[in-house]
Amino acid sequence: MSDKKIAVIGGGIAGASIALYLSEIGLKIDLFEKSTSLVNGPPICHLHAGGNLYREIPDEQCITLLEESIEALRLYPDSIDYRPTVIAVPKHDAGQPLDLLPRLTLLQNEYQKLIDKDSNNKVLGEVSEYYRLVELEELQHLATLDEQAVPKTADQWLIPFAKHTDLSLLKFPVVLVQEFGWNVFRLGATAALSLEKNANCQIHLNSKVTKLTQQSDKWQLGYTEGDVEDEHEFDYVINAAGFKTGEIDDLAGFHRDRLVEFKAAYVTHWQGTGGFWPEVIIHGTRGTPQGMAQFTPYPGNLVQLHGMTKDITLFKDGLVENTNNSSQPQLDAKFLRKIDTGWLAQEIETRGQLAIEHISQYIPAFKDATVAGKPLFGAQQIPGEDANLRAAGVSFEANNYARCEIVKASSVLSSADAITEKLCELGFVSSDKLGARLFPITHSLDDQVITERSELYTEQRGYPIALAYRNMKGVDSES
């Protein structure tokens, strides 16, 4: 075991996963998180196994998202909602459904290559079923069938969509694709439970890093843990502070251009229609009144909504860039107030109702949904100057300093690989640890234990407990 000490700053999905990865290959890690629990950041609900939600990104990023999503699914299988996604293009949109076909075919072929490389990568079902084009006539037939409480086939998943969506508003075909859901509460529970059982990782909650200076070849890291100030020495620093990454860069004396965007998703309650739905994506132009609509079902008749308009998920002045004097973009005080102290009740109701109206234009029965509590929200960093960037990883500075700059949570393992490669070059860890995918502690966790911790996190953070469950788990007792 290496005697080198590594500090990971930030306990979001990036920091927690990198700490987990490095501690399980034998490195000594101290993880610093300013909140009371791990993985408490921007809303995560979708495993981007291909990135088909984002028409505007290049195919190369989609291939990267496919590879990274498969890796993330293998690491955190108990946090995945195993249900497909329907992607549709409305008639008012300039795009055409078949515009996605070349990308879908490319991703299907890439999925086969990944399986050929490692049969354990077969986690999205059969390659031949990665995507399916569905014409209007087929949906009209499915609309005559009974919904299934627990769908088991592609046809059964499509029935509620076919029955209750206003098909006259859509272009055809629509796409059914194996892009699954990702439960942020179960993800945080899995990471926390794994790290708590690993003697190589020391977790510091309620800990804010206040000092980061280098003396000789060591980093001096000062922090406050509650009311106590302390300082430790480290051989390597990994900045995984999420939207606060620029603040840590400033402490360390490094400059990096980046954007920060504040976004929110809305938790609603809907009695539903008798069957469990797929996720539904209705494409639209980002930032316009007809921006993409996203309908993400959970147990307990809960639905999480995104509407990529400035009145719902996006916010006027919610995208900011850094200045020449600092690596940290400065969000307006109204966004920091939401992050630090919470939302006003009127804000929650107003934006939540707008989200309901946005999706109910396509699913009319959804107009009866109600706002179920505070949004899932947070600020997301985007390295560089391209607000459409969706696949990003790690950058390095001299003096044993790395920053993890993921945009999508599925990028965590490729980021950990890049950091491990750098640590191998420095002699911190042997080369046989490169690409390790064993995670014996993580994969030994019991599903019920993960569920119990997830329930605790939903309660602590003020969300409905049904968000702790995957697919149909807990529905009977919580509906």
Steps between C-alpha positions, in 0.01 A plus 500: 500500500624848413586734787410805289206709623246642256239768568176497301313829538128465438269210582265521203470219248846580361690531827323208671551267202866593456560455873328163477703393198836604645435366850395161363833466315686565827569874508449709817230757440356789701170617355382851592132593455345822629146352520357251748494208253654390172366547145275793579515713186336562161204277404605166353223288353619364166781261408611643167578174324545673167401858573200495268332769708748748356461544125746788502808309619736319257501123455841473668352627828211254464739207461687618808175525697406146392831356618498695824137417576570128466793534741290698748218245481746220578632692801161610640247236381276548805444865412372440147134517393477229237244650265531636146456851364261619230636784286255695286513806276194729506355641180589857595870408519731549201669163553402167349480167686726321252773758561594284799520177298867522392600569861286216635652257251850622588431454873354155443821399322712655776302305760581178313869593496496555875341160555756338269771660712344387830183291526426667836418816307174343386290698747257680269328186372547341159687704243218448250260661750712807587253711308171455320312727261126508567251623240164665566299193395686282751434746782133523406476122535686500833260765627222238488683265739495493879780668691726280709585588860850359442587509128722217379518552124564796271136496391380508860723798579351686205134445591454792745685735268281389210176529699550836664727707275340728243650322201359762262768741626793275408705409195571133434662269562573545870800321651513256790861484622673319787599811691422424863428712805748579777388550859706772669400394854598135443818614331597709802407217737714247311801731491471593869451143623795380293733770627390454862603133479837577343781552751705681233259796486439761768180698438480859629140626486403858588854589395585807294849531353637847578871474418702321233869581471802305390817468706782304341327202334206488742161672511388664823121480518312700762132448568224566750297203622206649683657752738842331500787613279759243396778450247650193336782426257441314173707369212232556238182712474195420287260790457151352451307788653226512236378851423744627766801353317614852413519599866745215567698597189524853640626369836763290322607784270386348170282661233244318289219633281159349568127554502254427779131440437221486757222254411200339667264205451157484659348222710131445429232256613268345242249223558615363170321281252529145629842400371862589559628736230825518310687826519372737231704764319327747268771683309502878472738792458685571822418830669184568295140468627487166319819359651541128557244342736620211719265270696682270745277253693571377852314266736231641724333686208784753491626656178808719466471767231748699296395771258795654321350849504611803701183480709544137608837317509713784366519848652560847368858588595545142624801438270809696602869500411811572702710815477870551435550557873341175620430146384162506677195625309278704730135399511248768589402521866150365428649168384742476791206560734320200350811285540590616851165567670225360277219603268205723575168314499363722223802431279450125539130516416533741208781320319360157587164592345675630189680165473168316529348720228801443277470120505119494502490662155621159380346277771165671567406286802808630677327836555361348822849455647600703806832636624631252759767707675821686441688452171812297446750768412858614494774669302704317239848587384593487132873533423595738222256719312262254327168484685400195291792289625370176655806271516796629702749352742824595672760772455838515670732767632859475615581426862279190544163667444206372297149634450203287409266694274226257408179639351307172503528263795573202275848643431631417847684176423685629194607793718620260769694308235678815385595591857620146572719511191657822626555346845668202334740736322585655837559160660206530741340177379609205286397480134301181556235717670426688177148438378407298809129424511473270801336713773460209744363718781246677280373180343466332841235750614151366565219659300287546811781685678532733201124557506503584871779754456320644197186543709706683761642737237160582350367575849801709601483703179124552518382289205224236470629162617391324180795669324718254690363206303573358157222425253226317693684464831295638785197591290254282690589655834551858387235557231 
